[in-house]
Amino acid sequence: MTQAQEPQAKAEPLPADERCDRTAAIAETVGAVLAHSADAASPRTPADAAEIRAITDAMVRLFVGAPLRSDGRLTVKSLAEEASLRRNKLTHKHTGLKDLFYALTKAQQSLPRGLTDKDRDASDKRKKDLERVRAERDSLRTKIQQLARIVHVLEVENSQLRQSAGRDGVVRVLPGPRR
């Protein structure tokens, strides 16, 4: 069988840790290339290359989950804090890096992670708990309807007793049999 005839193997979803590592590697590689090109384009302004390196290093730390200066969330604000830069450096000057960050964040979050046995067990337990709670809810609804009917019947009987008691509206209790 030739390669053209072989069936294509389906790509397995990557574990979360491996996705983070790949995302961080992409950010690091792109940042190194951009910093090198900034150095080559204008060697007199090393500040741009330093900013690019700071931003890509911050991206790597955020994607790996080891922030130093920020809350660790995958937002431009956190990225700017992590890079020790003002946010407008990302939104106005280094828009390509901002777009790269958004694309890597979206790619990392959109891939489903595989379920472990522990996750499946927890999911099954939650489903059983949900079924139990729903059954209990339905049972309580039935009891509430029965109690509402009983209260209604008692109100009707009470009204009839008051009408039959006479004009003063006082219900007199008759003595029961002696024991």
C-alpha positions as CSV (number, residue, x, y, z in Angstrom):
1,M,0.0,0.0,0.0
2,T,1.5,3.4,-1.0
3,Q,1.4,6.5,1.1
4,A,-1.4,7.9,-0.9
5,Q,-3.6,4.9,-0.2
6,E,-2.9,4.7,3.5
7,P,-5.7,6.0,5.7
8,Q,-5.0,9.2,7.5
9,A,-4.5,8.9,11.3
10,K,-6.7,11.2,13.3
11,A,-4.8,13.7,15.5
12,E,-5.2,13.0,19.2
13,P,-5.9,16.1,21.3
14,L,-2.8,17.2,23.2
15,P,-2.7,17.2,27.0
16,A,-3.0,20.7,28.5
17,D,0.7,20.8,29.6
18,E,1.9,19.9,26.2
19,R,-0.3,22.5,24.6
20,C,1.1,25.2,26.9
21,D,4.6,24.1,26.1
22,R,4.0,24.3,22.4
23,T,2.3,27.7,22.7
24,A,5.2,29.0,24.8
25,A,7.7,27.6,22.2
26,I,5.8,29.4,19.4
27,A,5.8,32.7,21.3
28,E,9.5,32.3,22.1
29,T,10.5,31.6,18.5
30,V,8.4,34.4,17.0
31,G,9.7,36.8,19.6
32,A,13.3,35.9,18.9
33,V,12.8,36.4,15.2
34,L,11.1,39.7,15.7
35,A,13.8,40.9,18.1
36,H,16.6,39.9,15.7
37,S,14.8,41.7,12.8
38,A,14.4,44.8,15.0
39,D,18.1,44.7,15.8
40,A,19.0,44.4,12.1
41,A,16.6,47.1,10.9
42,S,17.6,49.8,13.4
43,P,20.7,48.9,15.4
44,R,20.7,52.4,16.9
45,T,17.4,51.8,18.8
46,P,17.9,48.7,20.9
47,A,14.9,49.7,23.0
48,D,12.5,48.1,20.5
49,A,14.3,44.8,20.5
50,A,14.4,44.9,24.3
51,E,10.6,45.5,24.4
52,I,10.0,42.7,22.0
53,R,12.1,40.3,24.1
54,A,10.3,41.5,27.3
55,I,6.9,40.9,25.7
56,T,7.7,37.5,24.3
57,D,9.4,36.4,27.6
58,A,6.2,37.5,29.4
59,M,4.1,35.5,26.9
60,V,6.1,32.4,27.6
61,R,5.7,32.9,31.4
62,L,2.0,33.4,31.1
63,F,1.5,30.4,28.8
64,V,3.6,28.1,31.0
65,G,1.7,29.3,34.0
66,A,4.6,30.9,35.9
67,P,3.9,34.7,36.0
68,L,6.3,36.9,38.0
69,R,4.6,40.3,38.0
70,S,1.0,39.8,37.0
71,D,-2.1,37.8,38.0
72,G,-1.4,35.2,35.4
73,R,-4.6,35.7,33.3
74,L,-4.3,35.6,29.6
75,T,-5.2,39.2,28.8
76,V,-3.3,42.1,27.2
77,K,-3.3,43.9,30.5
78,S,-1.7,41.0,32.3
79,L,0.8,40.6,29.4
80,A,1.8,44.3,29.7
81,E,2.2,44.0,33.5
82,E,4.3,40.8,33.1
83,A,6.5,42.5,30.5
84,S,6.8,45.6,32.8
85,L,5.5,47.8,30.0
86,R,2.6,50.2,29.6
87,R,-0.4,48.6,27.9
88,N,-0.3,51.1,25.0
89,K,3.0,49.7,23.9
90,L,1.1,46.5,23.0
91,T,-2.0,48.1,21.7
92,H,-0.3,50.8,19.6
93,K,3.3,50.0,19.0
94,H,3.7,46.2,19.0
95,T,0.3,45.3,17.6
96,G,1.7,42.2,15.8
97,L,2.8,40.8,19.2
98,K,-0.6,41.6,20.6
99,D,-2.4,39.8,17.7
100,L,0.0,36.9,18.1
101,F,-0.8,36.7,21.9
102,Y,-4.6,36.7,21.1
103,A,-4.2,34.0,18.5
104,L,-2.1,31.8,20.7
105,T,-4.5,32.3,23.6
106,K,-7.5,31.4,21.4
107,A,-5.7,28.4,20.0
108,Q,-4.7,27.2,23.4
109,Q,-8.2,27.5,24.8
110,S,-10.1,26.1,21.9
111,L,-8.4,22.7,21.9
112,P,-10.3,20.2,24.0
113,R,-8.3,18.3,26.5
114,G,-8.7,14.6,27.0
115,L,-10.7,13.4,29.9
116,T,-8.9,11.4,32.6
117,D,-10.5,8.6,34.6
118,K,-10.7,11.0,37.5
119,D,-12.6,13.5,35.4
120,R,-15.0,10.8,34.2
121,D,-15.7,9.5,37.7
122,A,-16.4,13.1,38.9
123,S,-18.7,13.6,35.9
124,D,-20.6,10.4,36.6
125,K,-20.9,11.3,40.3
126,R,-22.3,14.7,39.4
127,K,-24.8,13.1,36.9
128,K,-26.0,10.7,39.6
129,D,-26.3,13.6,42.1
130,L,-28.3,15.6,39.6
131,E,-30.7,12.6,38.9
132,R,-31.2,12.2,42.7
133,V,-31.9,15.9,43.2
134,R,-34.3,16.0,40.3
135,A,-36.2,13.0,41.6
136,E,-36.4,14.6,45.1
137,R,-37.6,17.9,43.5
138,D,-40.3,16.0,41.6
139,S,-41.4,14.2,44.8
140,L,-41.6,17.5,46.7
141,R,-43.6,19.1,43.9
142,T,-46.1,16.2,44.1
143,K,-46.3,16.6,47.9
144,I,-46.8,20.4,47.6
145,Q,-49.7,19.8,45.2
146,Q,-51.3,17.3,47.6
147,L,-50.9,19.7,50.5
148,A,-52.4,22.6,48.5
149,R,-55.5,20.4,47.7
150,I,-55.8,19.5,51.4
151,V,-55.6,23.1,52.5
152,H,-58.2,24.1,49.9
153,V,-60.6,21.3,51.1
154,L,-60.1,22.4,54.7
155,E,-60.8,26.1,53.8
156,V,-64.1,25.0,52.1
157,E,-65.1,22.9,55.1
158,N,-64.3,25.7,57.5
159,S,-66.4,28.1,55.5
160,Q,-69.3,25.7,55.4
161,L,-69.1,25.2,59.2
162,R,-69.1,29.0,59.8
163,Q,-72.2,29.4,57.6
164,S,-74.0,26.6,59.4
165,A,-73.1,27.8,62.9
166,G,-75.6,30.6,62.8
167,R,-75.6,34.4,62.8
168,D,-73.0,34.9,65.5
169,G,-70.4,32.9,63.4
170,V,-69.2,31.1,66.5
171,V,-68.5,27.4,66.0
172,R,-69.5,25.4,69.1
173,V,-67.8,22.1,69.7
174,L,-70.1,19.4,70.8
175,P,-68.9,17.1,73.6
176,G,-67.7,13.8,72.4
177,P,-68.4,10.4,73.9
178,R,-67.0,9.9,77.4
179,R,-64.3,7.4,77.9
